[in-house]
Amino acid sequence: MATNLRIRVEGDEFVISRSGAALSVTLKKMLDDGASDVITLSNIGSRNLSMIISYLETHAAVDLSDEEKRNFDDDFASGKGFGFLKKLMIDAHNLKIEGLKGVLAPKVADTLKILSDMWVFTDADDEFQTPGWEVWKESYVRTILKMDWAFLDLEKHRKRVLMEDLQEDTKKIRIQ
């Protein structure tokens, strides 16, 4: 049995040690089930996989101290955009890599604090279009817009009622 495993994604082939692959519950299960030395993954992009392999190899390395691994984790996702971090988080979830999800979750959460809800649910998710995505997106945007219009209509209504009340009061004063 070879000490390395090859993973094929989007026509590209990546090499990872079996000890690194064992940190992913999904890859470990494939190996335990007798997968060959080449595994094809269809739900992960090649750029993401290269970063994931880098993470797995670093954490599988026996010669690195825990402090060096923590430093690697701190630098791992810094400088990456929200969309990329989110894709990486989804891939870590699909491959069941708890350690990587633990590294990415605080960075994604920190980014979410800064971004508006509208941006997160519309612009950032355009690459994750599921069959019902467009319907959901339109519904969400329409709901947000209705809220704004409802608020504006409420303000107009209040002003109109105030004006009518003022006119009524003015009429009463004139009559007296």
C-alpha beads as a LAMMPS data file, in Angstrom:
LAMMPS data file: protein, C-alpha beads

176 atoms
175 bonds

1 atom types
1 bond types

-500.0 500.0 xlo xhi
-500.0 500.0 ylo yhi
-500.0 500.0 zlo zhi

Masses

1 110.0

Atoms # bond

1 1 1 0.000 0.000 0.000
2 1 1 1.357 3.395 -0.987
3 1 1 2.075 5.956 1.706
4 1 1 0.516 8.719 -0.366
5 1 1 -2.980 9.153 -1.667
6 1 1 -3.903 10.961 -4.859
7 1 1 -7.036 13.060 -5.050
8 1 1 -8.468 14.093 -8.401
9 1 1 -10.527 17.282 -8.574
10 1 1 -11.598 19.226 -11.671
11 1 1 -9.050 17.329 -13.774
12 1 1 -6.172 18.208 -11.421
13 1 1 -4.460 15.616 -9.280
14 1 1 -3.200 16.299 -5.755
15 1 1 -1.013 14.171 -3.509
16 1 1 -1.565 13.887 0.232
17 1 1 -0.049 11.596 2.821
18 1 1 -2.346 8.978 4.293
19 1 1 -1.721 10.439 7.745
20 1 1 -2.911 13.830 6.467
21 1 1 -5.938 12.258 4.775
22 1 1 -6.795 10.491 8.038
23 1 1 -7.538 13.888 9.633
24 1 1 -10.561 14.122 7.331
25 1 1 -13.347 11.807 8.478
26 1 1 -14.643 11.539 4.899
27 1 1 -11.265 10.633 3.362
28 1 1 -10.473 8.271 6.247
29 1 1 -13.774 6.459 5.725
30 1 1 -13.030 6.147 1.992
31 1 1 -9.630 4.664 2.819
32 1 1 -11.134 2.297 5.393
33 1 1 -13.738 1.195 2.851
34 1 1 -10.912 0.156 0.533
35 1 1 -10.715 3.090 -1.854
36 1 1 -7.945 2.889 -4.411
37 1 1 -4.908 5.153 -4.361
38 1 1 -6.824 7.711 -6.451
39 1 1 -9.971 9.327 -5.063
40 1 1 -12.137 11.608 -7.186
41 1 1 -14.003 14.395 -5.417
42 1 1 -16.660 16.319 -7.312
43 1 1 -17.917 18.818 -4.760
44 1 1 -14.652 20.653 -4.010
45 1 1 -12.676 23.131 -6.099
46 1 1 -8.974 22.629 -6.816
47 1 1 -7.903 25.933 -5.214
48 1 1 -9.727 25.023 -2.020
49 1 1 -8.363 21.498 -2.036
50 1 1 -4.780 22.717 -2.267
51 1 1 -5.343 24.866 0.842
52 1 1 -7.084 22.011 2.639
53 1 1 -4.208 19.648 1.832
54 1 1 -1.772 22.248 3.137
55 1 1 -3.757 22.383 6.392
56 1 1 -3.977 18.585 6.701
57 1 1 -0.287 18.023 5.955
58 1 1 0.747 20.666 8.486
59 1 1 -1.426 19.164 11.210
60 1 1 -0.359 15.617 10.383
61 1 1 3.346 16.532 10.624
62 1 1 4.855 14.986 13.735
63 1 1 7.932 17.190 13.746
64 1 1 5.957 20.443 14.239
65 1 1 5.224 21.703 17.734
66 1 1 1.723 22.674 18.833
67 1 1 2.793 26.317 18.864
68 1 1 3.954 26.104 15.229
69 1 1 0.613 24.544 14.289
70 1 1 -1.267 27.329 16.121
71 1 1 0.811 29.944 14.277
72 1 1 -0.025 28.204 10.998
73 1 1 -3.726 28.270 11.935
74 1 1 -3.570 31.998 12.722
75 1 1 -2.029 32.794 9.326
76 1 1 -4.028 30.203 7.362
77 1 1 -7.089 32.230 6.391
78 1 1 -5.890 35.769 6.958
79 1 1 -6.246 38.063 3.979
80 1 1 -8.877 35.888 2.293
81 1 1 -12.246 37.240 1.192
82 1 1 -15.561 36.255 2.739
83 1 1 -16.763 34.266 -0.286
84 1 1 -13.581 32.210 -0.382
85 1 1 -13.645 31.587 3.381
86 1 1 -17.252 30.479 3.152
87 1 1 -16.489 28.048 0.316
88 1 1 -13.537 26.715 2.287
89 1 1 -15.782 26.278 5.333
90 1 1 -18.324 24.337 3.259
91 1 1 -15.562 22.119 1.855
92 1 1 -14.198 21.518 5.364
93 1 1 -17.711 20.530 6.391
94 1 1 -18.104 18.174 3.412
95 1 1 -14.752 16.531 4.167
96 1 1 -15.580 16.526 7.889
97 1 1 -12.400 18.246 9.063
98 1 1 -13.372 19.548 12.497
99 1 1 -10.032 21.239 13.162
100 1 1 -10.225 23.288 9.975
101 1 1 -13.819 24.269 10.688
102 1 1 -12.649 25.408 14.117
103 1 1 -9.976 27.592 12.504
104 1 1 -12.304 29.086 9.885
105 1 1 -15.428 29.648 12.001
106 1 1 -14.103 32.621 14.026
107 1 1 -12.738 34.295 10.891
108 1 1 -16.064 33.871 9.064
109 1 1 -17.946 35.117 12.140
110 1 1 -15.712 38.192 12.424
111 1 1 -16.351 38.982 8.766
112 1 1 -20.114 38.510 9.179
113 1 1 -20.168 41.099 11.960
114 1 1 -18.955 43.704 9.488
115 1 1 -21.117 42.839 6.482
116 1 1 -24.764 43.765 6.051
117 1 1 -27.411 41.033 5.945
118 1 1 -28.386 41.993 2.430
119 1 1 -24.826 41.587 1.130
120 1 1 -24.318 38.235 2.855
121 1 1 -27.535 36.736 1.530
122 1 1 -27.389 38.101 -1.998
123 1 1 -24.004 39.084 -3.396
124 1 1 -21.852 36.612 -1.489
125 1 1 -24.044 33.619 -2.302
126 1 1 -24.247 34.037 -6.066
127 1 1 -21.731 31.223 -6.539
128 1 1 -23.779 28.807 -4.417
129 1 1 -26.863 28.691 -6.577
130 1 1 -28.999 25.725 -5.609
131 1 1 -32.170 24.860 -7.553
132 1 1 -34.380 27.079 -5.370
133 1 1 -31.783 29.790 -4.869
134 1 1 -33.178 32.401 -7.270
135 1 1 -36.690 32.010 -5.881
136 1 1 -35.419 32.340 -2.326
137 1 1 -33.236 35.336 -3.202
138 1 1 -36.114 37.172 -4.899
139 1 1 -38.391 36.391 -1.979
140 1 1 -35.816 37.629 0.521
141 1 1 -35.133 40.845 -1.375
142 1 1 -38.856 41.432 -1.900
143 1 1 -39.467 40.936 1.834
144 1 1 -36.740 43.420 2.729
145 1 1 -38.077 45.935 0.221
146 1 1 -41.638 45.460 1.481
147 1 1 -40.424 46.183 4.975
148 1 1 -38.882 49.424 3.795
149 1 1 -41.965 50.371 1.769
150 1 1 -44.264 49.379 4.601
151 1 1 -42.272 51.618 6.891
152 1 1 -42.382 54.475 4.406
153 1 1 -46.121 53.957 3.856
154 1 1 -46.636 53.920 7.612
155 1 1 -44.812 57.230 7.896
156 1 1 -46.949 58.694 5.088
157 1 1 -50.062 57.367 6.801
158 1 1 -49.041 58.904 10.130
159 1 1 -48.362 62.254 8.483
160 1 1 -51.706 62.138 6.663
161 1 1 -53.560 61.286 9.884
162 1 1 -51.748 64.086 11.704
163 1 1 -52.636 66.523 8.923
164 1 1 -56.292 65.396 8.973
165 1 1 -56.383 65.748 12.757
166 1 1 -54.817 69.182 12.477
167 1 1 -57.383 70.198 9.859
168 1 1 -60.207 68.876 12.065
169 1 1 -58.861 70.823 15.020
170 1 1 -58.568 73.933 12.857
171 1 1 -62.209 73.564 11.731
172 1 1 -63.353 73.154 15.334
173 1 1 -61.466 76.261 16.360
174 1 1 -63.025 78.282 13.505
175 1 1 -66.523 77.089 14.380
176 1 1 -66.175 78.123 17.989

Bonds

1 1 1 2
2 1 2 3
3 1 3 4
4 1 4 5
5 1 5 6
6 1 6 7
7 1 7 8
8 1 8 9
9 1 9 10
10 1 10 11
11 1 11 12
12 1 12 13
13 1 13 14
14 1 14 15
15 1 15 16
16 1 16 17
17 1 17 18
18 1 18 19
19 1 19 20
20 1 20 21
21 1 21 22
22 1 22 23
23 1 23 24
24 1 24 25
25 1 25 26
26 1 26 27
27 1 27 28
28 1 28 29
29 1 29 30
30 1 30 31
31 1 31 32
32 1 32 33
33 1 33 34
34 1 34 35
35 1 35 36
36 1 36 37
37 1 37 38
38 1 38 39
39 1 39 40
40 1 40 41
41 1 41 42
42 1 42 43
43 1 43 44
44 1 44 45
45 1 45 46
46 1 46 47
47 1 47 48
48 1 48 49
49 1 49 50
50 1 50 51
51 1 51 52
52 1 52 53
53 1 53 54
54 1 54 55
55 1 55 56
56 1 56 57
57 1 57 58
58 1 58 59
59 1 59 60
60 1 60 61
61 1 61 62
62 1 62 63
63 1 63 64
64 1 64 65
65 1 65 66
66 1 66 67
67 1 67 68
68 1 68 69
69 1 69 70
70 1 70 71
71 1 71 72
72 1 72 73
73 1 73 74
74 1 74 75
75 1 75 76
76 1 76 77
77 1 77 78
78 1 78 79
79 1 79 80
80 1 80 81
81 1 81 82
82 1 82 83
83 1 83 84
84 1 84 85
85 1 85 86
86 1 86 87
87 1 87 88
88 1 88 89
89 1 89 90
90 1 90 91
91 1 91 92
92 1 92 93
93 1 93 94
94 1 94 95
95 1 95 96
96 1 96 97
97 1 97 98
98 1 98 99
99 1 99 100
100 1 100 101
101 1 101 102
102 1 102 103
103 1 103 104
104 1 104 105
105 1 105 106
106 1 106 107
107 1 107 108
108 1 108 109
109 1 109 110
110 1 110 111
111 1 111 112
112 1 112 113
113 1 113 114
114 1 114 115
115 1 115 116
116 1 116 117
117 1 117 118
118 1 118 119
119 1 119 120
120 1 120 121
121 1 121 122
122 1 122 123
123 1 123 124
124 1 124 125
125 1 125 126
126 1 126 127
127 1 127 128
128 1 128 129
129 1 129 130
130 1 130 131
131 1 131 132
132 1 132 133
133 1 133 134
134 1 134 135
135 1 135 136
136 1 136 137
137 1 137 138
138 1 138 139
139 1 139 140
140 1 140 141
141 1 141 142
142 1 142 143
143 1 143 144
144 1 144 145
145 1 145 146
146 1 146 147
147 1 147 148
148 1 148 149
149 1 149 150
150 1 150 151
151 1 151 152
152 1 152 153
153 1 153 154
154 1 154 155
155 1 155 156
156 1 156 157
157 1 157 158
158 1 158 159
159 1 159 160
160 1 160 161
161 1 161 162
162 1 162 163
163 1 163 164
164 1 164 165
165 1 165 166
166 1 166 167
167 1 167 168
168 1 168 169
169 1 169 170
170 1 170 171
171 1 171 172
172 1 172 173
173 1 173 174
174 1 174 175
175 1 175 176
